[in-house]
Structures are given as C-alpha cells and as structure tokens.
Amino acid sequence: MSKASTNPVRLFGIETEYGIAREDSETADPVVESMELVRAYLDGHFTRRWDYRGEHPHEDQRGFRVTELAQDKEEDLFAEQDAHRPFSFHEMKSDLVLPNGARFYNDHTHPEYSTPECRTIKDIVAHDRAGERILWEAAQRRNEVLGGRVVQLYKNCTDFHGHSYGCHDNYLVSRSVSFENLVRGLLPFLVSRQVIVGAGKVGREAQEQGFTPGGFQLSQRADFMETELSVDTMHNRPILNTRDEPHATREHYRRLHLILGDANMCEYTTALKIGTTRIVLDMIAEGFVPSFDLVSPVAAIQAISQDPDLKTVVERQEGGTMSGLDIQREYVEQARRVLMNIDEETTWILHEWEQVIDQLQKDPLQLVGKIDWVTKRWLLESFVQDEGIGWDDPWLASLDLEYHNIDPERGLFCGLEAEGRATSISQEEDIQQAMKQGPLDTRGGLRGLCVQRFGEDISSIQWEGVHFNGKNGKLHLDLLDHLEPGAVAHCRAVLEAAKTPLEMIESMAVK
C-alpha cells in the first residue's frame, strides 16, 4: 500500500495546563503565582509578546461563527477581577516563546506549556517531557525567591473540587477531509481512547459541583464532558471540539483541537495517545470511516471511564453493544488493513496498540509503568491494602494528586521512574535537547531558532510567523505555509546563515 495521500503532512502538538499550589499560603492568588512562575524562567527582562490577532475562538468548523461562547461571561468576570490587580494584560499573561519553539505562559490560573509542532512520536514525547523539566526549573527559581520548596506543580487535569483544567492534543488535518467524516470517524474512537490513554482518577466529579470520593475510574476528564460537539472549551465541554483555528492556510488545512484527553505521566501512554489518534486521522483521510455510531457518546464516555474492569458495554445505533476495548480493537484491526507497513513509526504504533489491547484483556498489570491508569490503580490498590482503608478515604485523592507531582523528590510517578519501573520512549539526551531546540523538521524549530538568533529584535510572535523591529520599519517572517520538511529546511538554512533579520527576510524573498 502506498503512503496516505490525502493527509500527507503530519504535525501535532500538546498544550498542558499545570496545577499550581503554594504550600506556605492558603490565600495565594493562583493568577499571580502562575504569572510569577512563568517570569521566573526568564534570564533577563521580559520583552517578547505573543500576537493574539491570529486567534479566533468563535469560528466553528461546521461552517459558522458563534456569537457567544459559554465561557465568555466567565472571561468577562476574569477581566473585571484582573483590573484590580496591579499588572497589565501582557504582564499577566507573561507570554514566552522559548528557544525550543514552545510557548510558556499564564493561562489565568494555570501555567501552560505548549510544545512546538512535532512531526514524529519520538519528538512529541521528548518535547512533552521537556515541558515538565522547564516548569520544574521555573518552580525551583521561584522557590529560591520564596525561600523554600513551597511551589508545587501537578501535571494533571483536576483539583478534586469540581474544577478541571486541560491537556489538549492538536493535529493538522487536510481541509479536503469533510468535517462530517471526521466526526463520524472520531467519536467512537475518542469515547473509547481512555481505556488505553486515561490517566486514572479516584472518585467522581462534575463541573462546579464538587468531588465525591469512592472508586476508581479511567479518565480525569470524562466527568467533565457534557456534549458531543461544541466550540466551547471551559463550559459545555465537548468530546470533539469544533473550534476552527487552523494556524495554517485555511483553504487547505484544519487544526483538530481535542480537549477531552488527560495529562499523562507515562511516556508510553503519551506516544499511544498521539500515535493512535494520528493513525485514525490518516484512516479517515483515506476514506475509511467506522461503520458504527454510538447511541449516546457523552453517556458512553462516562460509563466506560467509571469501569476500570473494562466490562461496561455501550449501545450502537445500529443495534448491539460494544465495550471500550471492543471499539478500540475494531479501529486497530481496520487500521492494520489500511495502513500497515506504510512507514516504521506507523507499524510500531499499530503493533503496540494491538498488544496493549491484548494485555488489558488478559492481565493489565503487565502494563504497570506503561499505561497511566493501570499504573496509578496498582499504586493506589497497594496503599488501600497496606493501610486497610476504603476507596472513599480522602487520603487517596491526595495520593492521586501526588502521582502527577513533577517534583522528582515527591512525585509518585517520578519515584517509579527513578526506580526504573517506567517504560521510556525518549532518552535523557533527547529530553535535554528538546529543552534547548525545537524539531529540525517543523516550523516550531524555526520559531525557536528565531528566538535564539534574533530574540532581541522580535516585537511579537505567533504560530504562523515572527515580527521583527527593523531600522526602516517592521519585518515579518511568514511561517504560515512552512509545513513540509523541504520548506522548513530551506528556511532553516537561510536563518542560520543570516546575520540580521533584514538579511534573513531578503534572502527568503529570493527564489
């Protein structure tokens, strides 16, 4: 079989909001703390500004623009509250674009790290881990100012009080693939994806309704999914977000912005989350759409999450029922028929995907250190048995949270990793490199190279380009169409050779 032709450009990234806490103060303002954390990472004066003009959250992929989002009123309230703080909007956001092409900023009450665009699973895993290291380095610098190890950061999606924050995975998709086919092809997959890539959680939650202890489920975000399709992200959260911000040529591309996923600690889980979703998108682009629909996807995603024994079945519109594992097996079997052996990465993902399904059916404990929810459940079950407590003991929620603590001396996952019990996808040198440099074959790497070479000359920056201050006016490096490796390589060569932004822009204009 030839390589998929309809969706040839593979680009993806992960945006992660981190939980932040001050152990020395119950009244610390999380907005200010998030701002201070970001700014702590700076070596010098804050100068680089993110350009918000390219962001249009009201645009919907179904072909219309919504007049109002569910979160607009909340955003207005935030603005009113922020007006009383002694900081400007730009100071509050403290947007940084780092030398590795990533974005690090204050998303109001959470520090957020967005990886640069990546083309391979190896790169996205390394850059996701680089984000953890960068945030922990910022926390250490902040703690030096505060005089103790008081700022703690959690790579998770819940505060166990009825509030959820996100880990969003994003994919470039050809506009030639109809949105209707994307919806039909993705919904059953996304509803069931959690059986493989869920982070696990004790208890139950609902938006603004608090936390109910007891039991264990597969996903932290499933409780907060309220509808199938929506452009909203903070309220009325959808399984499939319909926001239409391609950050590429609109006529040719979409950006699929998925908000239902959990923040993962296991590298192997992250690899499967991105890898299996990419494969399903390739399948849909080739015209292979699953031949079944679920009766109630929202009810299904929550029912599947709440059964870690994986026995729960959900109804199909065509009649009959399927478990989450059944749905995943349907997808991987079809993917093997369509995409097997098109390239080494795809073959690896398909093999691991199928193997994980088999192991979940036979003996999930084989996946400790590989799959987050299995690993967390195993840890918590050990505590339950050793301490003789019930699953409704509030101590378990605290332990759940500590699983996601990125402090290497306190995080439960970090402890497993230090003991060699976590499966690695990236080597230490890969993570260190990802902290310093973006992928060589994506525009994320170009963005980072601009920061490295001409950081003092940058006036503003966005996903699609970089604006410079020139002696005779503004200069603009357009990265909108720098998606293919060849275009990236050409731009990189020009960037590395140029002595000034003007020389770079002039050289780029020469064909």
Phi, psi and omega per residue, in radians:
M1 nan 2.417 3.111
S2 -1.343 2.816 3.129
K3 -1.098 2.494 3.139
A4 -0.904 2.248 -3.014
S5 -1.781 -0.466 -3.052
T6 -1.292 -0.543 -3.103
N7 -2.240 1.138 -2.963
P8 -1.298 -0.449 -3.079
V9 -1.545 2.054 3.099
R10 -1.787 1.936 3.050
L11 -2.430 2.390 3.124
F12 -2.659 2.817 3.118
G13 -2.742 2.917 -3.118
I14 -2.238 2.274 3.017
E15 -1.901 2.176 -3.081
T16 -2.182 2.140 2.979
E17 -1.585 2.253 -3.114
Y18 -1.757 2.458 2.961
G19 -1.270 2.480 -3.128
I20 -2.287 2.445 -3.134
A21 -2.490 2.532 2.990
R22 -1.888 1.941 -3.089
E23 -1.286 -0.275 -3.130
D24 -1.672 0.028 -3.082
S25 -2.682 2.090 3.067
E26 -1.407 -0.229 -3.086
T27 -1.879 0.129 -3.141
A28 -1.047 2.411 -3.130
D29 -1.388 1.985 -3.093
P30 -1.115 -0.462 3.100
V31 -1.148 -0.857 -3.141
V32 -1.179 -0.703 3.139
E33 -1.100 -0.686 3.100
S34 -1.142 -0.722 3.082
M35 -1.063 -0.838 -3.109
E36 -1.128 -0.605 3.111
L37 -1.107 -0.837 3.137
V38 -1.045 -0.819 -3.088
R39 -1.195 -0.414 3.098
A40 -1.138 -0.391 -3.115
Y41 -1.356 -0.280 -3.128
L42 -1.209 2.458 3.001
D43 -1.566 -0.372 -3.128
G44 -2.396 -2.757 -3.117
H45 -1.224 2.464 3.121
F46 -1.279 2.082 -3.116
T47 -2.267 -0.597 -2.992
R48 -1.343 2.275 -3.084
R49 -1.960 2.404 3.025
W50 -1.409 2.406 -3.130
D51 -1.649 1.920 -3.083
Y52 -1.496 -0.004 -3.069
R53 -1.139 -0.392 -3.134
G54 -1.539 0.098 -3.080
E55 -1.849 2.211 -3.071
H56 -2.366 1.345 -3.030
P57 -1.181 -0.201 -3.138
H58 -1.534 -0.171 3.133
E59 -1.326 2.312 -3.056
D60 -1.990 2.380 -3.115
Q61 -1.180 -0.201 3.090
R62 -1.418 0.084 2.997
G63 1.747 0.360 3.127
F64 -2.554 2.975 3.084
R65 -2.005 2.180 3.121
V66 -1.383 2.524 -3.120
T67 -1.405 -0.461 -3.091
E68 -2.627 2.366 3.028
L69 -1.663 2.696 3.120
A70 -1.041 -0.538 -3.100
Q71 -1.557 -0.024 -3.093
D72 -1.026 -0.762 3.138
K73 -1.102 -0.662 3.099
E74 -1.169 -0.684 3.095
E75 -1.103 -0.670 3.083
D76 -1.104 -0.690 3.102
L77 -1.129 -0.735 3.091
F78 -1.025 -0.774 -3.130
A79 -1.084 -0.685 3.106
E80 -1.124 -0.742 3.106
Q81 -1.155 -0.722 -3.110
D82 -1.149 -0.472 -3.140
A83 -1.089 -0.408 3.135
H84 -1.545 -0.113 3.099
R85 -1.580 2.547 -3.041
P86 -1.422 0.781 -3.118
F87 -2.398 2.588 3.028
S88 -1.337 2.961 3.100
F89 -1.007 -0.816 -3.111
H90 -1.161 -0.624 3.061
E91 -1.130 -0.720 3.132
M92 -1.080 -0.833 -3.121
K93 -1.176 -0.718 -3.117
S94 0.859 0.777 -3.086
D95 -1.081 2.156 3.033
L96 -2.037 2.399 2.869
V97 -1.914 2.104 -2.954
L98 -1.574 2.864 3.130
P99 -1.053 -0.235 3.066
N100 -1.652 0.137 3.108
G101 1.486 -0.006 3.130
A102 -1.425 2.835 3.041
R103 -1.969 2.313 -3.121
F104 -2.299 2.051 -3.029
Y105 -2.710 3.018 3.096
N106 -1.626 1.944 3.061
D107 -1.627 1.076 3.136
H108 1.172 -1.375 -3.127
T109 -1.880 0.142 -3.104
H110 -2.453 2.345 2.920
P111 -1.227 2.395 -3.094
E112 -2.182 2.414 3.105
Y113 -2.133 2.142 3.093
S114 -1.940 2.091 3.121
T115 -1.118 2.742 2.929
P116 -1.161 2.834 3.060
E117 -1.042 2.350 3.136
C118 -2.143 2.692 -3.125
R119 -1.937 -0.308 -3.095
T120 -2.214 2.735 3.099
I121 -1.121 -0.691 3.120
K122 -1.018 -0.749 -3.120
D123 -1.205 -0.744 -3.081
I124 -1.165 -0.643 3.095
V125 -1.144 -0.785 -3.132
A126 -1.101 -0.698 -3.113
H127 -1.312 -0.519 3.015
D128 -1.139 -0.764 3.093
R129 -1.180 -0.605 3.085
A130 -1.038 -0.657 3.086
G131 -1.026 -0.747 3.094
E132 -1.026 -0.804 -3.103
R133 -1.133 -0.711 -3.132
I134 -1.142 -0.755 3.106
L135 -1.160 -0.657 3.118
W136 -1.183 -0.649 3.071
E137 -1.096 -0.722 3.083
A138 -1.095 -0.712 3.124
A139 -1.101 -0.691 3.121
Q140 -1.114 -0.729 3.114
R141 -1.138 -0.723 3.097
R142 -1.112 -0.709 -3.140
N143 -1.167 -0.533 3.061
E144 -1.079 -0.671 3.111
V145 -1.208 -0.702 -3.082
L146 -1.406 -0.240 3.055
G147 1.461 0.445 3.109
G148 3.088 2.958 -3.117
R149 -1.483 1.134 -2.960
V150 -1.771 -0.449 3.093
V151 -1.484 2.132 3.110
Q152 -2.097 2.478 -3.076
L153 -2.134 2.432 -3.061
Y154 -2.223 2.139 3.104
K155 -1.582 1.316 -3.117
N156 -2.497 -2.968 -3.027
C157 -2.290 0.286 -3.132
T158 -2.639 2.626 3.036
D159 -1.819 0.061 -3.115
F160 1.087 0.469 3.054
H161 -2.300 0.292 3.135
G162 1.634 0.214 3.114
H163 -2.077 2.467 -3.141
S164 -2.223 2.505 3.020
Y165 -2.219 2.802 -2.781
G166 -1.850 2.776 2.868
C167 -2.266 1.887 -2.975
H168 -1.866 2.247 3.035
D169 -1.793 2.419 -3.002
N170 -2.214 2.503 -3.075
Y171 -2.448 2.407 3.002
L172 -1.394 2.278 -3.089
V173 -2.315 2.460 3.097
S174 -1.123 2.365 3.084
R175 -1.161 -0.317 3.113
S176 -1.206 -0.330 3.040
V177 -1.410 2.110 -3.081
S178 -1.136 2.554 3.130
F179 -1.151 -0.550 3.106
E180 -1.068 -0.739 3.095
N181 -1.177 -0.633 3.075
L182 -1.068 -0.791 -3.127
V183 -1.073 -0.896 -3.081
R184 -1.141 -0.663 -3.112
G185 -1.318 -0.497 -3.028
L186 -1.633 -0.619 -2.980
L187 -0.957 -0.918 3.129
P188 -1.073 -0.635 3.115
F189 -1.112 -0.836 -3.096
L190 -1.171 -0.657 3.097
V191 -1.031 -0.656 -3.050
S192 -1.719 -0.171 -3.068
R193 -0.998 -0.499 -3.082
Q194 -1.085 -0.415 3.135
V195 -1.123 -0.353 3.109
I196 -1.830 -0.717 -2.930
V197 -2.033 0.153 3.081
G198 -1.121 2.600 3.123
A199 -1.521 -0.242 -3.112
G200 1.425 2.580 3.126
K201 -2.819 2.452 2.979
V202 -1.492 2.554 3.054
G203 1.393 -3.046 3.137
R204 -2.254 2.658 3.111
E205 -2.491 2.860 2.973
A206 -2.601 2.635 -3.082
Q207 -0.928 2.127 3.086
E208 1.050 0.291 -3.120
Q209 -2.063 0.178 3.038
G210 1.439 -2.995 -2.994
F211 -2.065 2.392 3.064
T212 -2.013 2.014 -3.112
P213 -1.233 2.885 3.069
G214 1.971 2.324 3.062
G215 1.319 3.138 -3.107
F216 -2.449 2.463 3.093
Q217 -2.301 2.985 -3.000
L218 -1.337 -0.645 -2.933
S219 -2.207 2.506 3.043
Q220 -1.390 -0.485 -3.033
R221 -1.626 -0.321 -3.036
A222 -1.006 -0.666 3.138
D223 -1.022 -0.431 -3.005
F224 -1.766 0.079 3.077
M225 -1.451 2.176 -2.998
E226 -2.065 -0.297 -3.121
T227 -2.665 2.909 -3.114
E228 -1.334 -0.855 -3.039
L229 -2.313 2.348 3.066
S230 -2.970 2.676 3.060
V231 -1.496 -0.175 -3.137
D232 -1.266 2.782 3.116
T233 -2.305 -0.448 -3.060
M234 -1.799 -0.454 3.064
H235 -2.385 2.763 -3.084
N236 0.902 0.794 -3.009
R237 -1.140 2.328 -3.093
P238 -1.757 2.699 2.976
I239 -1.119 -0.706 3.121
L240 -2.158 1.897 -3.128
N241 -1.303 2.422 -3.038
T242 -1.858 0.196 3.138
R243 -0.994 2.379 -3.110
D244 -1.984 1.403 3.022
E245 -2.181 1.523 -3.008
P246 -1.222 -0.468 -3.012
H247 0.913 0.572 3.092
A248 -2.782 3.136 -3.137
T249 -1.050 2.007 -3.017
R250 -1.024 -0.631 -3.107
E251 -1.135 -0.418 -3.034
H252 -1.899 -0.446 -2.965
Y253 -2.379 2.705 2.879
R254 -2.030 2.816 2.895
R255 -2.024 2.072 3.061
L256 -1.475 2.032 -3.056
H257 -1.920 1.741 -3.065
L258 -1.701 2.190 -3.060
I259 -1.941 0.028 -3.031
L260 -1.511 -0.178 -3.016
G261 -1.383 2.790 3.074
D262 -1.585 2.770 2.954
A263 -1.391 2.162 -3.032
N264 -1.825 2.507 3.043
M265 -1.690 -0.654 -3.134
C266 -1.263 2.178 3.096
E267 -1.042 -0.684 -3.130
Y268 -1.078 -0.709 3.107
T269 -1.124 -0.780 3.098
T270 -1.020 -0.753 3.133
A271 -1.050 -0.748 3.136
L272 -1.264 -0.621 3.126
K273 -1.033 -0.904 -3.126
I274 -1.268 -0.752 -3.049
G275 -1.143 -0.815 -3.127
T276 -1.181 -0.657 3.123
T277 -1.153 -0.725 3.074
R278 -1.037 -0.731 3.140
I279 -1.123 -0.744 3.119
V280 -1.086 -0.689 3.081
L281 -1.109 -0.691 3.065
D282 -1.098 -0.717 3.097
M283 -1.040 -0.843 -3.117
I284 -1.090 -0.704 3.110
A285 -1.069 -0.537 3.109
E286 -1.485 0.021 3.061
G287 1.651 0.124 -3.135
F288 -1.717 1.780 -3.139
V289 -1.949 2.262 -3.133
P290 -0.894 2.538 -3.027
S291 -1.611 0.482 3.110
F292 -2.518 2.671 3.063
D293 -2.242 2.619 3.136
L294 -1.583 2.555 -3.115
V295 -1.125 -0.822 -3.102
S296 -2.462 1.562 -3.086
P297 -1.012 -0.650 -3.121
V298 -1.157 -0.834 3.085
A299 -1.097 -0.610 -3.110
A300 -1.180 -0.753 -3.090
I301 -1.133 -0.610 3.132
Q302 -1.349 -0.659 3.115
A303 -1.145 -0.754 3.125
I304 -1.114 -0.724 -3.131
S305 -1.082 -0.663 -3.017
Q306 -1.428 0.129 3.100
D307 -2.214 1.531 -3.138
P308 -1.206 -0.156 3.041
D309 -1.464 -0.094 2.981
L310 1.128 0.491 -3.139
K311 -1.662 -0.361 -3.061
T312 -1.061 2.383 3.075
V313 -2.008 2.656 3.125
V314 -2.153 2.691 -3.013
E315 -1.460 2.475 3.018
R316 -1.685 2.546 3.092
Q317 -1.118 -0.484 -3.132
E318 -1.425 -0.036 -3.078
G319 1.796 2.672 -3.124
G320 1.497 3.099 -3.107
T321 -2.347 2.805 3.087
M322 -2.524 2.550 2.994
S323 -1.488 2.953 3.066
G324 -1.022 -0.719 3.094
L325 -1.141 -0.669 3.092
D326 -1.021 -0.784 -3.122
I327 -1.111 -0.805 3.128
Q328 -1.078 -0.694 3.125
R329 -1.139 -0.667 3.083
E330 -1.016 -0.757 -3.136
Y331 -1.182 -0.806 -3.076
V332 -1.188 -0.616 3.110
E333 -1.150 -0.719 3.093
Q334 -1.180 -0.692 3.125
A335 -1.088 -0.669 3.117
R336 -1.085 -0.675 3.139
R337 -1.201 -0.561 -3.024
V338 -1.623 -0.673 -2.899
L339 -2.138 -0.032 -3.080
M340 -1.032 2.330 3.043
N341 1.260 0.284 3.063
I342 -1.306 -0.491 3.021
D343 -2.860 2.890 -3.036
E344 -1.091 -0.736 -3.113
E345 -1.114 -0.790 3.136
T346 -1.064 -0.763 3.132
T347 -1.064 -0.730 3.123
W348 -1.100 -0.799 -3.132
I349 -1.065 -0.816 -3.121
L350 -1.058 -0.737 3.126
H351 -1.103 -0.841 -3.118
E352 -1.162 -0.698 3.117
W353 -0.996 -0.886 -3.136
E354 -1.137 -0.697 -3.128
Q355 -1.136 -0.707 3.130
V356 -1.112 -0.728 3.090
I357 -1.032 -0.791 3.111
D358 -1.055 -0.783 -3.102
Q359 -1.180 -0.636 3.097
L360 -1.132 -0.560 3.120
Q361 -1.337 -0.598 -3.035
K362 -1.661 -0.935 -3.059
D363 -2.731 1.562 -3.100
P364 -1.004 -0.471 -3.107
L365 -1.094 -0.291 3.031
Q366 -1.108 -0.308 -3.032
L367 -1.765 0.151 3.047
V368 -1.057 2.268 -3.085
G369 1.553 -0.102 3.138
K370 -2.045 -0.791 -3.111
I371 -1.942 2.223 -2.986
D372 -1.053 -0.889 -3.021
W373 -1.142 -0.599 3.090
V374 -1.149 -0.770 -3.127
T375 -1.102 -0.824 -3.130
K376 -1.132 -0.752 3.138
R377 -1.066 -0.748 3.120
W378 -1.063 -0.766 3.115
L379 -1.091 -0.834 -3.087
L380 -1.193 -0.657 3.079
E381 -1.077 -0.629 3.090
S382 -1.112 -0.746 3.086
F383 -1.106 -0.776 -3.135
V384 -1.016 -0.808 -3.116
Q385 -1.221 -0.766 -3.090
D386 -1.176 -0.624 -3.053
E387 -1.703 -0.154 -3.138
G388 1.137 0.663 -3.112
I389 -1.911 2.924 3.092
G390 -1.657 2.931 -3.123
W391 -1.260 -0.140 3.075
D392 -1.651 0.080 3.125
D393 -1.206 2.223 -3.103
P394 -1.062 -0.346 3.109
W395 -1.021 -0.573 -3.074
L396 -1.162 -0.620 3.084
A397 -1.100 -0.668 3.089
S398 -1.119 -0.743 3.104
L399 -1.164 -0.675 3.060
D400 -0.972 -0.832 3.136
L401 -1.080 -0.732 -3.102
E402 -1.192 -0.355 3.024
Y403 -1.011 -0.568 -3.042
H404 -1.719 0.024 3.132
N405 -1.182 2.203 -3.099
I406 -1.528 0.028 3.014
D407 -1.185 2.028 -3.068
P408 -1.078 -0.326 3.134
E409 -1.604 -0.198 -3.070
R410 -2.159 -0.503 -3.061
G411 -1.156 2.302 -3.124
L412 -1.173 -0.705 3.078
F413 -1.161 -0.708 3.110
C414 -0.993 -0.651 3.103
G415 -1.132 -0.764 3.086
L416 -1.064 -0.736 -3.141
E417 -1.109 -0.747 3.125
A418 -1.088 -0.523 3.110
E419 -1.435 -0.013 -3.141
G420 1.372 0.377 -3.064
R421 -1.766 0.107 3.117
A422 -1.970 2.342 -3.136
T423 -1.295 2.229 -3.118
S424 -1.727 2.437 2.980
I425 -1.776 -0.620 3.134
S426 -1.905 2.611 3.038
Q427 -1.530 2.812 -3.133
E428 -0.985 -0.693 -3.140
E429 -1.157 -0.519 3.076
D430 -1.134 -0.758 -3.132
I431 -1.163 -0.782 3.125
Q432 -1.055 -0.718 3.114
Q433 -1.139 -0.699 -3.130
A434 -1.172 -0.430 3.071
M435 -1.242 -0.406 -3.032
K436 -1.863 -0.489 -2.958
Q437 -2.503 2.434 3.091
G438 -1.364 2.968 3.105
P439 -0.975 2.391 -3.091
L440 -1.230 -0.298 -3.018
D441 -1.965 0.306 3.095
T442 -2.338 2.853 3.126
R443 -1.189 -0.323 3.024
G444 -1.032 -0.707 3.075
G445 -1.146 -0.625 3.091
L446 -1.146 -0.740 3.114
R447 -1.029 -0.796 3.120
G448 -1.124 -0.654 3.128
L449 -1.152 -0.639 3.050
C450 -1.051 -0.735 3.117
V451 -1.124 -0.718 3.136
Q452 -1.141 -0.805 -3.020
R453 -1.447 -0.734 -2.967
F454 -2.302 0.602 -3.053
G455 -0.965 -0.704 -3.099
E456 -1.223 -0.303 -3.112
D457 -1.651 -0.114 -3.081
I458 -1.354 2.209 3.078
S459 -1.653 -0.627 3.059
S460 -2.788 2.876 -3.032
I461 -2.656 2.608 3.102
Q462 -2.629 3.109 -3.124
W463 -1.035 -0.655 -3.004
E464 -1.554 -0.140 -3.096
G465 3.126 3.082 -3.111
V466 -2.288 2.331 3.110
H467 -1.850 2.329 -3.125
F468 -2.075 2.668 2.967
N469 -1.522 2.043 3.101
G470 -1.881 2.819 -3.141
K471 -1.062 -0.565 -3.096
N472 -1.933 0.415 3.120
G473 2.223 -3.010 -3.092
K474 -1.320 2.530 3.045
L475 -2.094 2.576 -3.082
H476 -2.351 2.195 2.990
L477 -1.717 1.937 -3.090
D478 -1.498 2.018 3.129
L479 -1.908 0.196 -3.041
L480 -0.954 -0.756 -3.057
D481 -1.834 0.231 3.123
H482 -1.515 1.233 -3.059
L483 -1.918 -0.580 3.138
E484 -1.433 2.604 -3.132
P485 -0.996 -0.617 -3.127
G486 -1.117 -0.793 3.104
A487 -1.113 -0.671 3.116
V488 -1.128 -0.767 -3.106
A489 -1.103 -0.720 3.118
H490 -1.094 -0.827 -3.134
C491 -1.110 -0.690 3.135
R492 -1.086 -0.746 3.134
A493 -1.078 -0.740 3.106
V494 -1.123 -0.786 -3.140
L495 -1.035 -0.786 -3.078
E496 -1.216 -0.484 -3.100
A497 -1.522 -0.490 -3.035
A498 -1.247 2.517 3.104
K499 -1.680 -0.315 -3.141
T500 -2.495 2.798 3.044
P501 -1.019 -0.670 3.134
L502 -1.081 -0.797 3.109
E503 -1.061 -0.681 3.109
M504 -1.106 -0.845 -3.108
I505 -1.099 -0.754 3.132
E506 -1.133 -0.678 3.121
S507 -1.196 -0.638 3.108
M508 -1.126 -0.513 -3.115
A509 -1.315 -0.303 -3.140
V510 -1.469 2.084 3.135
K511 -1.457 nan nan
